[in-house]
Amino acid sequence: MDLLDQVFLSNRSWAQGMVKNNKDYFKNLSLTQVPKYLWIGCSDSRVPETEITGSKAGEIFVHRNIANLVHDDDPSLLSVLKYAVDYLKVEHIVVCGHLNCGGVKAAFDGLEDEHLGDWIADIKSSYMSNKDDLSEIVSNTDKINRLAELSVVKQVEKLSSMKVVKDAWGRGQHLHIHGWMFDISTGELNSLKELSPEKRVWAI
Ligand code: CO
């Protein structure tokens, strides 16, 4: 059987299973969405946010791109952020990086491919500004993983200075920004950092 035929078969089987457990499942799902948080994650196929957090449809609003980067001139990210904060009123934004990230490795290796190289330039700048600390780490794998953490922290900080977030905090909206890492080798999520108007936690 063709791979994509299998996808449709799996879909029908899943849909039937959901209705079997709750006959109004899709009826209710189609009415509205009330996600509690926005997830900004990596496009990597090994980091499926719904699955690794044990969540269901309707629980997470999602934006994913290569190496979970926050660019303040990215219209896709900006529109997702605006909708999540101003309309869905999410209470949390999670930037989730992961160990063994190909995007971070490419930046570390100095990839200059058109499009990809431009996209990950921000990670190269994180590398340059942390060069001394990173030089104390022996293995390249560990260096790349540390760079991935440093980049997540930088994205959290960038989010906190974006207009949508500052406006939300200014009007007293409950909004926390978190930096997390997913360890593909153990399946565990770990928190690196949390930012909110009341709380500044530096865990890195
Ligand atoms: Co990645």
Boltz pocket constraint, residues with backbone or C-beta under 6 A from the ligand:
constraints:
  - pocket:
      binder: B
      contacts: [[A, 42], [A, 43], [A, 44], [A, 66], [A, 67], [A, 68], [A, 98], [A, 100], [A, 101], [A, 102], [A, 103], [A, 104]]
      max_distance: 6.0
